[in-house]
């Protein structure tokens, strides 16, 4: 049979079959004719088929061929069969490879190894089974094998691309002068895998050893350089080992520590405690102190005391304690911080300001004592609750709190005043600062509110504002009083003269009287305004109290609704007091106005009575401090809403009021109380809610024999002296000059102070009395008076003024001025004053 060799040459394959019984699938193996080394005389043997099992070729056994004896001897055939059986049955693969690398023969072992039938392997290149990374190794091994022998370990690939670790042993094979290779392939996959596993195990062991060494080094480094003090003690309490931190923090060297009893570095108190602790632990067989840390004080080499938090446990060997292992942490800084926090907490607890800590949702997490004291709440009532219960529920609360939350939510500090509600329902004003508390990342974790109760300050601020309002009213009143009183002076003066000149029964007389009455009321109104703003001191006089009561009720009747009935009971109608009529009038008006306000909705009865009341001793006095004696008692009662006890306790406080801001200032009863007290009297109140109130006012009563007169004379006193009259208002000059002349006096009048000074200088003895206005251009009345008195010291001067902050009665007296009169001045007042001054001179 002809075959094509891998080198392209043609050859003849000899066919062989086994002489024994073949397997069910008979296989023929072929060997090319060049596989057999031929002698020059050799002739090819006719093809012969051998049946039976697979027959290996004889690789290299020289055949004894001869022309004469073409058949092989039996011995040779037996030997050939023996070797063929070995090759065919061995586990290893066997191949014959041509010089070009083609497989010329393979045994079943190699066929099984690569998973390809033998007939499909013949003439295929062996290199197809060599993995790519082993090709170079394979080529070098073939090269060596062609020269002599070659060996290699490499990886073959089966038909299914399974990797086979193989050991290849090749030897030179020359057939027909062509060099081939006889190759034995041993599957060493299991061995290689075992070697790999062994290698991996070895490498793993080496890595484990290295890791153990690194871990040991790491843990040794951690042990030596830990922030904590780590040491062991033997059963005698001596240091057996210690890390570097121990030496650093205590300041001792290694030789100074090892072998030293640990109690020697503790303070005496800590040493005693540690000894007792360890002794008890040993005796009780406790696994020492492992449940909790213990605090001790240690002394460093330089004498400093440090605080240590120590955790310890016994070192056990089987059931025997051999030592103690300790880990100690310096807590000196923590102790200092704790002390600072304790001082801070104490300060916060004892401060007068309320301190509240809130969580992000506004719930209370902490509040100090000042908060509970101010708000009236208990700790259990507020902890964990929202601050909404503190809201005063004012109409603008929602807008206010929205602005507050907007500020603190933007991580800003809010400062302002908050009106909070107490537990009892009352409110208090708090000057408040709310600050967000942020963590390291800037995220808000809490809010802190610091509140200062400024209720009293707010009240005082209100009083101050009210006082400023009053001062403004006073300034306004002072500004208009002078001019207004001058106007009233002319009206009153001319009205009085008109009444005197108009005959009885003439309608104009009544008109003039009404004008006079209105002007007098205007005068009293100006005086009330000045007095209310403390711009005027009211002159006191003797008068019958019943007259003021009647006048007040007459005025009040027009201002009260018809649903309110006024009842007047005057049992002591003739009773006299020494007081300011204007101020007593103000007291009555205030009390009656308040009574009317209490009955404004449903109406009722306003009753005013005047009776005598006598205090025999201090024990019978209706009000503490009342001097024994007779009093006139004014009672003002109403059937209105009444007051509770809390309101009655505050009604005389300045600026306290139950009325709305548009209805009252809270000053009325405070002024009443002040007027009554300055007159040596007393005021009390009784009230029942829903039934009404009664105010009793007591004024000292004056005996009629103690005064020269109780009513003004109806007839003006006259005279004939010479009077120098000065006033810058022409109407007043004309009015007063006419009145004085009617009273019989000789009058020289001028509206210029300098002119008056010149007139007096020319004839100092030509005048018996000087009447001058105070506020005038060029020269004030006081300056003129001093100049005139400088020329003639005995000249009496009466100073008149509509109003001036620069002069008053006392200052005028100090300057030598005999009388001081506030405009407008009535005819009788002027006449009486002139006579009093001139008669005193005589």
Residue, then its C-alpha position, 0 to 999 in steps of 0.5 A: x500500500x502506498x502512503x504519503x509521508x509528511x515530507x511529501x515522499x511516497x512510500x509503501x505501508x506494510x499491513x500487519x494484523x495480530x495472529x491472535x483473535x482480534x477484538x470485535x473491531x479489527x484494526x490494522x496498523x500500518x508501518x511505512x516501508x521506510x520504518x524498516x532499515x533496509x540493507x542494499x540487497x533487501x527487497x520489500x516483503x510482500x504485504x501480509x495480513x496478521x489477524x488478532x490484537x493490535x500489533x506494535x511495530x518493531x522500532x529499530x530491531x534489525x530484520x534478518x532479511x535475505x533473498x533466499x529466506x524472506x520469512x522471519x525465523x520463529x524466534x524473531x517472530x516470537x520476540x517481535x510479538x513480545x515487544x509488540x504486546x508490551x507496547x500495545x498494552x502499556x499505559x504510556x503512549x508511544x509514537x513514531x514521528x517522522x523527520x517532518x513531525x508526522x505521526x507514523x505510529x501510535x499505540x492505544x495508550x496515546x490514542x486513549x490519552x488524546x481521545x482520538x482513534x489510532x487510524x485518525x492519528x496516522x500522518x497527523x502532526x504531533x504538534x497539534x496536541x502540544x499547547x501553544x505555550x509549549x511549542x518551543x519546548x517541544x521543538x527543542x526536545x525533538x531537535x535533541x531527540x533527533x541527535x540522540x535523546x531528548x526529554x521534556x515536560x509540557x502540556x498536551x491538549x486532547x481532542x476535547x481540549x483537555x490539558x494533559x501534563x505529559x513527560x516526553x522521552x524521545x530517542x533517535x530512530x533512523x529508518x531508510x537513512x531518514x532520522x525519526x523519533x521514537x517518542x514515549x509519552x507519560x501522563x503525569x497530570x496527577x503527579x503535576x497536580x499533586x506537585x502543584x498542590x504541594x507547591x501551593x500548600x508550601x506557598x500557603x504555609x510560607x504565606x501563613x508563616x509570613x502573615x504570622x510574623x507580620x501579625x506578630x510584628x503588627x500586634x507587637x507594634x500595637x501593644x508597644x505603641x497603644x494609647x493605653x497602658x498595658x502591663x502584666x503583674x505576677x502574684x506578688x503584684x510586681x510588674x512582669x511586662x509592660x508596653x512602651x506607653x507605660x514607660x512614656x506616661x509614667x515617666x519611668x524607664x524599663x528597668x525602673x518598672x519591671x520587678x517593681x510593685x504596682x502599688x508603689x506608683x499609686x497614690x496611698x488611697x488608690x493603693x489601699x483600694x487596689x490591694x483590697x480589691x485584688x485580695x478579695x478577688x483572689x480569695x473569692x476566685x473571681x475572674x477579677x474585676x472583668x465586669x467593670x473598669x476601676x478608677x485609680x490615681x497614679x503618680x508619675x516619676x516627676x510627681x504629677x498625679x494622673x487618673x487611670x481607668x483600669x480593666x484587669x483579669x487574672x491570667x489562668x493556667x488550667x485552674x491556677x492563677x499565675x498573674x494579672x493582666x491590666x489595661x489602663x487608660x489615662x482619663x485625666x483629661x476626661x476628668x478635667x472635662x467632667x469637672x468643667x462640665x460639672x461646674x458648667x452644669x452647676x452654673x446653668x442650674x443655678x443661673x437666673x436665666x432659663x436654659x432649655x435644650x431642644x432636639x431637632x423637632x423642638x422637643x425639650x431634652x433639658x431645662x434648668x431650675x430657673x425655667x421651672x421656677x419661672x414657668x411654674x411647670x414640673x420637670x415631668x410635665x415638660x420633658x420630651x414635649x414640644x414647646x408649643x405649650x408655652x405659646x401665649x396664643x396672641x393673635x400674631x403668634x403664628x407669624x412670629x414663630x414662623x419667622x423664628x423657625x425660619x431663622x434658626x433652621x438656616x443655622x443662624x442665631x435668633x434673638x428677640x422677646x417672646x411672650x410665654x405662658x405659665x402653668x397658671x395661665x399668666x404670661x411672662x416676657x422673656x428676652x430669648x436667644x436661640x442658637x443651633x448646635x451643630x456637629x462637625x459636619x455642620x448638621x444641626x443636632x440640637x437647639x439651645x434657648x436662653x431666656x431672661x425673664x424681663x416681665x418687670x423690665x417690660x412693665x417699667x418700660x411701659x411706665x417709662x413710655x407712659x411717663x414720656x407720654x405724660x412728659x410730652x403732654x406736659x411739654x405740650x401743656x406748658x407750651x400752650x398754657x401761657x398763651x391759653x391762660x392769657x386768652x382766658x384772662x381776658x375772657x374772664x376779666x371782661x366777662x366779670x366786668x360785663x356781668x357787673x355792668x349789665x343790669x339785672x334781668x337783661x338777657x346779656x347778663x346771663x350770656x356773660x355769666x355763661x361765658x365766665x363759667x366756661x372760661x373758668x372751666x377752661x382755666x381749671x382744665x389747663x390746671x388739671x393738665x399741668x397738674x397731671x403732668x406734674x407741671x403745676x402745684x395746686x394750691x390748697x384751700x378750705x372749702x366744702x367738699x359737698x360743693x365739689x361733689x355736686x359739681x363733679x356729678x353735674x359734669x359726669x351726668x352728661x357723659x354717662x348713658x341713661x341706663x346708669x342711675x346716679x344717686x347722691x346722699x350728702x349727710x355731711x354737706x357742711x363738712x370742710x377740708x383743706x385741699x386742692x379743689x382741682x385734685x379732689x375734683x379729679x378723684x371724684x371724676x376718676x372713681x365715678x368714670x370707672x364705676x360707669x365703665x363697669x356698668x356700661x353694658x347692662x347699666x346700673x346704679x351709681x351711688x355717691x355719698x358723703x358722711x362723717x367718720x371718726x377714727x378713735x384709735x389706730x385699731x379702728x382705722x379702716x386703713x393702716x396709718x390713719x391718724x385718729x380724728x374726724x374724716x369726711x368719707x366719700x363712698x362711690x359704689x356701682x352695681x357693675x361687673x366687680x373685681x376678683x381679689x387678684x385684680x383688687x390687689x393691683x388696681x392702684x399699681x401704676x399702669x395696671x388696667x383691665x381696660x383695652x389700650x384705647x379705653x385707659x392707661x392704668x394711671x387713673x386709680x394710681x393718681x387717685x391713690x397718690x392724691x388721697x395719700x398726699x392729703x393725709x387720707x386713705x382709700x379702700x375698696x370692696x368688690x364682689x365679682x358680678x355684683x359691683x364695687x365700693x370705693x371709700x375715700x377718707x379726707x381729714x375734716x377741718x373744724x370751721x373755727x380753724x379758718x377765717x373764711x370758708x367761701x370767697x367774698x362776694x364783694x371785691x375789696x377796694x383801694x386807692x393806691x398807685x399801681x404800675x401794671x406791666x404785661x405784653x398782652x394788650x388785651x390783658x393790660x386793657x382788662x386789668x387796668x379797667x378792673x383796677x380802676x373800678x376798684x379805686x386804684x390809680x393805674x399806670x400801664x405799659x406793655x414793655x418791661x424796659x419802659x416800665x423800668x425807666x418810668x419807675x427810675x424817674x419816680x421810684x416813690x410814685x408807685x405803691x405796688x408793681x403787678x407784672x407779667x413774667x414772660x415778656x420780650x426784652x426782660x422777664x418779670x423776675x428780672x424787672x422785679x429785681x431791678x425795681x427792688x434794687x432801686x427801692x427795696x420795699x416796693x411790693x411786687x406781684x408776679x403773674x404768669x400764664x405758665x413758665x418752667x422758669x418760675x414758681x411760687x417758692x422761687x418767686x418768694x426766694x427772690x423777694x416777690x410778695x405774691x405769685x399768681x397763675x393766670x387767668x386771675x379772677x377779679x376777686x382773686x386779684x382784688x384780694x391778693x392786692x389788698x393782702x400785699x398792701x395791707x401787709x406793708x402797713 
